[in-house]
Amino acid sequence: MRQGIIGIVGGMGPEAGLSLSGKITGSTIAASDQDHLPQILYSLPEMIPDRTEYITGNIKTNPAGGILQILKGMEQSGVTIAALACNSAHAPEIFDVVVSGLRQRKSKIRLLHMVDEVGDFISRHYSVGARVGVLGTTGTYRTRLYDRLQKYGLTTVNISGQEQHQMHQAIYHPHFGVKSSAGIIPERAVSIMENAANSLIKSGAELIVMGCTELALIYSDRQFQGLPVIDSSEVLARALINAHSPGKLKPWIE
């Protein structure tokens, strides 16, 4: 394992980490077990406070602390390339603290940035200047995290504040949200997501980004109403493979 091990910081939520791990396996060219890439998934939910709760000021503990502890353990286990299985964890007030902490301890882990990978992916596979509709948590919405796509020549389109409240419920609601669904996605969550996606299309979106790693658990198709749907988790999985072993990455098929 000269390239080291791929590391996934999971637990944000747990199914999102498992999904990212599976997408790495699914996008790897392999004819046998031994052809697959080495990876470690750390899913320790109790170590990482909720990212949106921190971003919105409802809790004071920065999730960056727990993420840094997990990355330290990963590096000791041989991880050289890592990623966070959560979009909201890439908000500057969290991600920048993680990067600073890695730098301070002279970590050699290469930590990928999910939104940058999405921007690079869209600019390579779709038209530069595209209007990108974004769905995600309220944390991602409040920080305008995906405005980062502008440096890739892309424009973002967002839903209204009221629609965002509903979108957040589709993820977090204790009865019908994806975080509490245990693999069974309630129709209400699907309906909320589809209504939000339709709203983005009416606002001029030319493609839609699932800007929460758990949204792909609600809707996994690569198109919606004829427009491309970009799963940020799948993009990150492909970026991890490409960073570790480029020759192992399966071609992209829309």
N, C-alpha and C positions, 0 to 999 in steps of 0.2 A: 504494500500500500504506500508506494512512494509519494503519491499525491495527497496522502492523508485521508481522513474520514470526513464525510459531509455531516454537519450537525444541524439539527432542527430544534429550536426553542419552542416547545409546544405548551400545552396547558392554557391556551388563550383563544378559544376554548379547546378542550381536549380533542374533539372530533376534527377540528381544523388541522391540528398537528398530524393526526393519523392520515387525514386526507392528503396533506402535502407529501408525507412519506410515500403513500401509495402512488401519487402522481410521478414521483421520481422513478419508482419502479416501472410504471406504465410507459414512461417516455424514454426508457433506456433500451438501446439495442442489445439484446442478450439472447443467446441460444441455450444457456444453461444457468443454473444457480450461480455458478462461479463467475459468470460474465456480468452480474449485477454489481452496482457500486456500493461500497461500504457506507453505512449511515447510522447515526445515533439520534434517536428522538428522546429528548428529556421532556416529559410531561409532568410538571410539578405545579399544579394550579394554585396550591396554597402559598407558594413562594412569590407569585406575581399578582399584585392587586389589579382590579379591573381598570383598564386603560381609559375608557370613557369616563368612568367615575372620577378618575384623577384629572383628566383634561377639563371636565366641567366644574371642578372644584369641590366635589362632594366628599372626596377623601384627600388626605394630605401626603400619603406615602407614595413616592414616585416608583412606578413599576420597574424603572431602570435598575434599581438596586438588586432586585431578585433576578432580573435578566442577566446582569453582570455576574452574579454568583453562579448561575447555571452555565454561562459561557466559560467561566474559569474551570469548572468541573469538566466541561467538554474538551477544553484544550488539554487538560491533563490526561484525557482519554485518547488523544490523538487527532482531535478535530482540527482541520486547517481551514475549512470553508463552512460558513454557517449562515443561517437565515432565521428570521422571526416569523412564526406562522400566525401573524396578526397584522392587519393594516394599521389599526389605530396605534400600535406600538411604534410606528414610524413617524408619529407626530414629533416635531422638533424638540419639544420639551421632554420627551422620553428618549428618542433615538439618539439625539445629540449627546445626551448624558452618557448613554451606553458607549458611544464611540469615544468620548473623552476618557471614560474609565478604562477602556481597552488600551488606549494610547498611553495612559499614565502607567499602566503596569507592563507596557511594552509587549502586549499580546501580539502574536503572529497570526491570529485568526483573521481571515478575510470575511468581513460581514457584508453581505449583499443588502441593498436597499430595494425593497419590493416595488415602490412607486417608480424609481429610476428604471428598474427592469421592465415594468409595464410600458413606460414611455419609449424605451429603446425598442421594445417588441412591436408596438403600434407603428412607430416611424419606419421600421424595416418591412413590416408585412402589410401595412395599409398606408393611406396617403398622408403625407406631412400636411399639417394645417387642418386635419380632421377635427370635427366637433365631437368631443368625447363626453357622453353622459355618464355620471358617476353615481353609483348606489353604495351605501355603506352605513356604518354606525353614526350616531350623533357626534362622537368624538372626531371621526374623520371629516364629517360635515362642518363642525365648528372650526376646526383648524384649517379648512380648505386645503387639506393635505394634497389632493390631486391637482391643485394649481401648479404644483411642481412640474407637471407635464408641459408647461409653457416653454421650458427650455428645450423641449424636443419639437417645438413648432406646432404644438397641439393646443386646442382651446377646450376648456371644460364647461359642461352644462350641468346645473344642479337642480334638484327638485325644491319645492317650496318648504318653508319651515314646518307647516302643518303636515305635509306629505312626509317629511323627514321624521316627524314624531311617530307616524304610523310605521315607517320603514324600520325604525329602531325597535318598535314593539315586535315586529316580525322576527327580530333577532333575539330580543331579551325577555319578551313576555313569559311569565312563569307557566302559562297554560298552553299558548300556541306559538311561542317563540322557538327558533331553531335550537337555541342553547339548551332548552329543556325537553326537546322532542325525542331524545334517545333513538334517533335514526328514523323516526316516523314523522314526516313533515305534514303538519296540519294544513288543510286547504286554505284556511284564512291567511296563513303566512305566504302561501303561493299567490293568493289573490292580491295581497298588499304589494308584493314585489312586482307583479305584472302591471298593476295600476301605476306604480311609480315609474316603471320602464316606459309605459305608454306616455306618461307625462313628459319624460325626457325626449321622446321622439317628437311630440308636439312642439317642444321647445327648440327643435332643430338638431338633436343629437344624431350623428351619423354612425356611431357604434356605442356600445354600452360596456362599461367596466364594472365587474362585480368587485367593488372596493372594500369588501369584507370577505375574509377567507371562508366564512360560514355560509355566505349567500349561494355559493355553488352547490351546497347541500340542498338548497331549496329549488334551484334551477340549474341544470347541468348542460342544457343544449348550447351549441355554439352559435345559434342564431335566435333572434326574437323579432317577430314581425318583419323578417327579411334582412335585419341588420345584424352585423357581427356582435357576438357577446364575448368579452374577454374576461376569462377567469384569472384574477390576479394570483391565485394560488398555483394554477397550472403554469403560468408564466414564470413564477419564482422557481418552481420545480425544474423547468427547462433551463433556467439560468444557472441553477446549482449544478446540473449535469454538465452544462457547457463550460463552467468554471473549473470543474474537476477533471472531466474527460471528454473534450469536445467531440471526439470520434464516436462516442457512445450515444449521442443525441439523435433521436428519431426525427425525420423531417416533419415539418409542421403541415398538417392537412386540415383545412378549415371545415 
